[in-house]
Every structure is written in C-alpha cells, then in structure tokens.
Amino acid sequence: MELLALLTVVLFAHAVAYLAWTAAARRRQSRCYLLDYVCHKPSDDRKVSTEMAGSVIERSKRLGLPEYRFLLRVIVRSGIGEETYCPRNVLDCREDAPTHQDSLDEMDAFFQDSIADLFARTGFSPRDVDVLVVNVSMFCPEPSLASMIVRRYGMREDVAAYSLAGMGCSAGLVSLDLARNALATRRRALALVVSTESIAPNWYTGTDKSMMLANCLFRCGGSAALVTNDPALRGRAKMELGCLVRTNIAANDDAHACAVQREDGDGSVGISLSKALPKAAVRAFAVNLRRLAPRILPITELARFATHLICSRLLHPNTTSKSDGPKINFKTGVDHFCLHPGGTAVIEAVKRSLGLDNDDVEPARMTLHRWGNTSASSLWYVLSYMEAKRKLKRGDKVLMVTFGSGFKCNSCVWEVIGDMADKGAWADCIDAYPPENTANPYMEKFSWINDVDGDSLII
C-alpha cells in the first residue's frame, strides 16, 4: 500500500514537471523576435508632387467644378508632401485604363527591391524561411503573390505560404499575428512578413466624392520583415513582441459598410468612405484599448483610473459625456506611439483619445507627409522614422495602432532589445525632418477653395 502511494506521488510529480516543462516550451515557442525590416523606397522617377496630383485631377474629363474644388481641398489639407510615389500607369496618363501587367509590375518592383535587401542585410537565405505571409488588400492574382515570391527567390518546397487579401490598412498586424501563430507550431523557425498595396488598378476615375478621397491619400510603398521564435537569435533581434490585440466590429452594419469597395452610379469601381467611418474607428479603438490596457499598464495606473472613474460616477451620476471623465495614462506603460498615418484626422483623433502631445505623434505626421498612406505597410515607415531619429533605446516599449476596413483596429506592443540606429528608407531625408513648414504649396495658390465643404471623411 505504501509502495502504491509512493508510486502515485512520483507519477504525479512527474506529470506536474512535464506539464510545467511543456508550458514553458510553449511560452518559448510563442515568443516572436523582430530580426530586421525594410521599407520600400520606389525610384525617384515615380515621385508625385502636389502640382502633378493637381494635373491628374485637371485631366479628368468627368469632373465638374464641384468635384474639382473638392479634390483640390482634400489635397491641400491632406498633410501629404511633395515626395510621395505613384504607379507608372498614372505617370503615363493611363489611370483610367490600367492593365493586369501594370499591377504585376508594381508588385515586382517592390519584391525585387525590398525583399532582396532584407535578406542581404540579415544574412539569411530565402531557403531559411519557414513561413511566408503576404498581404495585399486590393490585388489577388492567380498564382498568388506568395507563390510569386516563393518562385522568385527559390524558397523551400515545405515553406508555409499565405496570401491575405481584402484586409485593408490593418493587415500588417493581422499578418504579424498569423506569422506568430504559425511559428508557435514550429521549433526555431523563421517567418517573412510582406505588406504592400496595389495602387495601379485601383485609381478611381468617377465623380462620387466618398470614393474620390483614396486618390489623394494612398501612395505606393511596402515593407518586408523577418521574425523568429528562435531564442538563440534573440541577441541579433531588434525588438521582441509582447502582446497583440485584434478587434473587428464588422457585426455592426454601419461599421461594416463605412469603408467598402463598390461601383458608383456610372459603374466605376472604387473604395467608398462613408461619414460613419470616424464613429466606427472610435468604437473599434475603444474596444481594442479595453482589452489592451490590462496587459500593458502597471496595476497602479489601473487602480488610479478605476478609483477616479468610480468617484466621478458617484459624484456626478447624471453626467453622460465620456470626454470629461478620467482617462488612462498610457504613457505609464508605453514609451513610444507608432500610429497609423491614415490621414490628419485619424492622427489627431488618436492623439486626443490617448492624451498625447505633438512629439508623440510626430513620427506619424512626418510619415504621412513624406510617404502618404501606404496602407498596411505604413506602421513600418513610422517605426523607421523613430529608428532613424534614434528615439528607440533598449528597454523602451513601442505601441503600434492601426485601423482598417471591416471595421478593424489592431494593436501590439514591442520591447526594444537591440540596437536601433538604422536610417533605412529615411536615410536621404531624415535630417530635414521635421520641416519648419509642412503647409501644402497649393494652400496659397488655391486659398479660394477653403470654404468648400467635404473633407470630414479624411482619415
């Protein structure tokens, strides 16, 4: 009997030890380290100045004076500068008749430049890649873009390749989440995450104001990042991923329809941004922050916020406005804010919501000015700005926040664990940022359009 009891204790102890070991192994497997990343810098002959953007508008025969005035006003107040990039079919005056080859050429220029640069910088071979995740929202060819990359770089036959489409500007963090989960099922694996957008076939040529905004905001760009769960590579990594929170409020009809690809009354296809979009963005952001805050903030800040909230409700029970209530201080758990540069309005909205100052949102504003909205890759340009300005030190926490159609708000927190002093795509211009004056050169030339209504949808 005593022997049976002893055997039971020994087996139980072994079971506990095994469970503890497997739990620790899972934690090690779920770790995600950023080895390096590259932001695409298209060739200079693809730059689109404000003057050129205005000429694209002027050559459209469909636009009447109201639409012309509306688009000029959007350009003037967009926060976008003089050195963003557009696809070649627009430069060649063929935006109203794009071809499939135009789309492939746009992708090929990015794949050839940035992915090759990433492998060269890190010293890894394409055949070292175990997981490949590619996100391009508006272009889904056959074979897939992921297969095109596998073929171009001669990757292994057993590489797990994924192509994501239709995920909007927030797809960058969706892809990162997918890569992290795929790595968790593999020991000491390497993942390549590629984010870009196809602008060439998606230039809207109609007259619907809700669908004309995309032409003024979206520009060419892309990013490629290598991440791993191999603890042996931690010493070579730049950052370690903490938590990643995804929010999708598509079950709400207004939120689902606030950013949608559709045909206008004349049959022209484009992305329609409804007036319900700002409200959807705020709602998705609030839901995301409620889940994010307990994971990244110290208990003292959570206790302070809860105490102030309870006191305010007891002392002012009839108050319905949430803007006057207590706010969480995210700076107690985060050192830097990497915000999606979707437009001036979204940057300002997040700034107010989080109680940030101008220095906190400078990287997002400057990214919008230099590169425009490059969709899912935008966050990596913002991060690159921080790195080029040497703002990131070991131990710093970086919060990434992005928004996208669906409607979605995704966020994650990185911890800096390596040296970050690379200027990347900003190398030739970082010393000029922030410029003393970011006013659009059209502001004075077209001051007469400032009384035109209609830019409330700029996000």
N, C-alpha and C positions, 0 to 999 in steps of 0.2 A: 504494500500500500504506500509506504514511504517512497519506494522507488518510483512508483507511478506518479506520485505528487511531484517528486524531483524532476522527472522526465517532462511533466506538464509545464513546470516552471521554466525549464530550459528551452522547450519548444516555444513557449510564449515569449521568452526573452529574445530568441532568435527571430521570431515573427516581428516583434517591435523593432529590433535592429534593422531587419530587412526593409520594413516599411519606412523607417527613418532614412535609410540609405537611398531607397528609390525616390522618396520625396525630395531629398537633397539633389539627386541626379536630375529629377525633373526641373528643379529650380535652375540648375546649371544649364540644362538644355534650353530652357526658356529665355535665358539671357540673350541679349541682342546688342552687339557692338558695331558702331559705325566705323569702318576702316578708313574710308575716304569717299568723296563725292566730287562730281564735276558738273558745272553749269555750262550749257551750250552758249557760245558766242558766235552767231552767224557772221558771214562775211560782210565787210563794210558796204559792199555794193547793194546790200539788201536793206540799208537803213531807210527809214521813212520819217522825214521831218514833218512838222506841222503844216508847212507850206504844201508838201506833197499830199498829205492827208486831205487838205482842202481841195487840191486839184482832182483827187479821186471823187470827191463829192460833186465838184463842179461838172465833171464829165458825164455824170449820170443823167440821162435824158428823162428819167421817170420822176425826178424830184421837182416839186414845185417850190415856190418861195417859202411856205411854212416849214416844209421838211428841210430845206436848205438851211434856214435860220436855226432850226432845232439842232441839226448836226453840228453846225459851227459852234453853237453854245456848249454842246457837250464836249467838243474838243478843247475849247478854251478853258473849261472848268474841270477837266478830267484829272489833272495832276500829272499827265504824261508829258515827257520832254521831247527833245529833238533827235534822239539817237536810238529809238526802238527799231524793230525789224519786222518786215512783212514778207510773204511768199513772193516768188518771182512772177507768178501769173498776174499779181496785182501790179507789179512794176512794169509788166509788159502790156498793161491795159486790157487784160483778159479776165478780170474778176467776175464778169458776167457769164463766162463760158469756160469754167475750169475743166480739166481732163483728169482722168484717173492717174495718168502719169505725173501730173502736177503734184498730186498727193504723195505718190511714191517717192518722187524726187525730194520733196520736203522732208520726208522721214529719213531718206537715205543720207542726206547731208548731215542730219543730226546723228544718226547711228555711226556714220563713218568718223565723225569728229570726236564726239564726247566719249563714247564707249571705249574707243581705242585709246584715248587719252587716259581714261580711268585705269585701264589695265597697265598702261605704261607707268603711271605714277605709283601704283601699288605693287607692281612686280608680280601680280598674279596672272595666270594664263586663263583664257576663256574656257579651257578644259578643266579648270579647277572649280568652275561654277556648278553647284548642285541644284540651285533653284533660280529660276528667271521669272520675274514678274514685270509685265509691261502694261502701262495704262495710257491709252489714247482715247479720249471720250468720243470724238466725232468721226472716227475713221476706223472701220473694221473690215479689212480686206481678207481675201482667201488666196493663199495661206495666210495665217495670222501674222501680225507684226512680230510676235515672239518667235515664230518659226523662221521668219526672215533673219532675225538676229542670230538664231542658232546656226543657220546655214552660212551667214556671212562670216561668223567667227569660228566655225568648225567646232561647236561645243559637243560634249559627250552625248551618246545615244540615250543615256538614262537621266538627262537633265529634266527636272520637273519644270515645264514652261507654262506660264499662264498669261493670257491676254484679257485685260479688263476694258470694257467699253461702256459709254453712257453714264459714267460715274461723276462727271463734272469736275469742278476745280478741287474738290476734296479727295480726289482719287489718289493723291500722293500718299496720304496717311492710310488709306484703305489698302494700297499696295504694300506699304510697310508692315501693316498688321498681318496681311496674308503671308508675306515673306517670313515674318517672325514665327507664325504658327507652323509654316512648312518646315522651318529649321528645327522646331521643337520635336519633330518626329525623326530627326537625323542627328547623328553624333558628329560634332566638329565639322559642320557644313558651312558653305559659303553661298550667299544669295546676291544676285544682281537685280536692283530695282530701277526701272527705267520709266520716267514720267515726261510726257510731252503732249502737245495738242496739234491737231491738223487744222491749219487756218486756210490753206489753199482752196479747198472745195466748199468752204462754209462762209464765204463773204456774201452777206445779204445784199441783194440788189433791189429790194422792193421799197415801199413807202410807209410801212407800218412803223410808227415811232417806237413801239415796245420792242421791235425786232432790229431797229437800226443802231442801238447802243453798242452791240457787240463789236461792230466795225471800228468804233472809236476806242475801245478799251483793250481788246485782245490783240496780242502780238506774238511773234514766233519766239520760241525758246524751248528749253528742255533740260533735264537733269538725269544723271546716272549715279547710283550709289552702290557701294559694296558693303554688305553687313554680314556678320557671322555670329555663331553661338560658341565658337571655339575659345575656351578660356586661355589657351596658350597664345592666342593672338591679341589678348587684351592689351598687352604692352604696346602694340602697334596701332591701337584704335584711337580715334579722336573723341568719341563720346559713347556712353552706354545708355541704352533706352530704359527708362523707368516704367511708367505706366502709359497706356494708350487707351483713350476713351472715344468710342464712336457713338454718335447719336443720329437717328434717322426718324423724322416725324412725317414720313410720307403717308401715314394713315390719315392725316388731316388733308382734306380735299384742297383747301386753299394753298397749303404748303406744297403739296404735290404739283400743283399747276402753276406755281409762281415763276418757274424757270423751265420752259419746255420747248422742245424743237417741234415746229409745226409749219404748215403752209399758211400764207396770208390769203387775202381775198382774191389775189391775182395768180395764185399758185406758186409764188416764190417761197422757198424754204429758208427758215432762219430760227434763231433762238429768241423766244418771246420772254421778256422780263416784265411781270405784272407788278401793279402797285402793292400787291400783298406781300411782295418779297421781303421788304425790310422787317415787317412784322414776323414773318416766318423765320428770318435769320435771328431775330432777338429771341424768339421762343426756343429755337434749336440750341442757341448759345446758352440760354438759361438752364435748359435740361442737361446739357453737357457739363456745365460748371457745377451743378449739384452733385453729379457723380464724381467729378474730378477733384473737387476741393478736399474731401476727406482723405484722399490718397496722397496729397502733396503738401498740405498745410500742417503746421505744428498744432498740437492739441490746445495750446494756449490761445491761438488765434481763433480756433473753432469755438472754444469756450467763451471768449470775449464776444464774438459775433452772436452766439446763442443768447448770452446774457442781455446784450443790448436789444436784441430782437424781442425777447420776452418783455423786457421793461417798456419798450416802445409800444407794444401791443396792449399792455396793461394801462399805461398812462394815456395812450391815445387810441382807444379801441375803435373809434369811428373813422380813423384815417384809412383811406383806400389807395392812396398813391404809394407805390413802391419806391419811387425815386427819392423820396425824402427819408426812407428808412435806413437802418445801418447797413454798411457794406463790408464784405470780406476784403481784407487787405492781402491780395495775392503776392505782394512783394515779400511777405514773411516766409514764403516757401519757394519763390521763383526770383531769379536774378535778372533774366532777360526775357523779352517777349518777341517771339518770331510770329508775326501776324500776317495773314493772307492779304496781299496788296490788291484786292479785287477792285478797289476804287477809293476815292477820297471819303465817301460816305461810310463805307464799311470800316475803314481805319478809325475814323472819328467815333463811330458807334462803339467799337470795342474799347477805344481809349476812355470814353465816358463810363462804360459798364465796369471796367476794371480799375478805374481811378488812376490811370496812368498819366505821365507827363510827356512833354514833347520829345525828350531824349529816349523814352521807352518806345515811341512809335517812329522815331527817325529812320530805322532800317527799313520798315515797310514803306514809308513815304518815299524814300530815296529809290527803293527798288521799283516802285510804280513809276517814278519819274524816269529812271534810266531804261527799264526793260518793258514797262507796261504790265498788263495782266497776262502772264504766260500760263495761266490755268494751273494744272496740278503741280507743275514744277516751280511755281512762284515762291513757295516757302524756302526752297533751297537757295534761291538768289538772295532772299532776306538773310538767311544764315550765313551765306558767303560774305555779305556786306559786314556783318558783325565780326566775322573772322578777319576780313581784310583790314578792318579798323582796330584790330587787336583788342576787342572788347571782351573776349571769352578767355577766362582763366580756369585753371584746374579747380574742380570742385563746384564751379558755377552750375546752376540749374537753368535750363532753357525751355520755356513753354512755347510749343507750336500750336497755332489755332488756324483752322481753315474751314471754309464754307463751300457748299456745292449743291447743285440741283438734287432734288429728291423730296424734301429738302434735308440736307445733312450739315452737321457741324462735328468735326473731328478734331481731337487734340491729343498731344502727347508731351511728355517731359523727358528731356535728355540731361544727363550729367556729363560735364566735360571731364575727361580722364586723361587727355593727351595734349600735346602742344597744338595750338590752333593759331597759326600766323600766316596762312597761305592767302594770297590776294585773289587767286582764281580768275574768274571772268571779269572781276573788277580791276585787274592789275593796271590797265592803261588809263583808268579814270578815277580811282578811289581818292586820290589826293585832291581832286576837285569837288569832292562831296563832304558835307552838304554844301551846295552852291548858295551864295548870298541871296540870289533871287531865283525862284522856281516858277515865276509867273510865265504863262504861255505867251509867246511872241504875238499870237493872234489877239491877245487881250486888248491891246491898244488899237490895232487895226480894225477889229470888229467890236468895238465897245458898244455899238448900237444894238447888238443882239442881247445885251444883258437884261432887257425887260421881257425876254421871251420865256414863257413857262415851259417846263417839261423835263428837267434833269433830275427829278426826285427819284428816278429809278436807278441812278448811277450807284453801283455797289462796288 
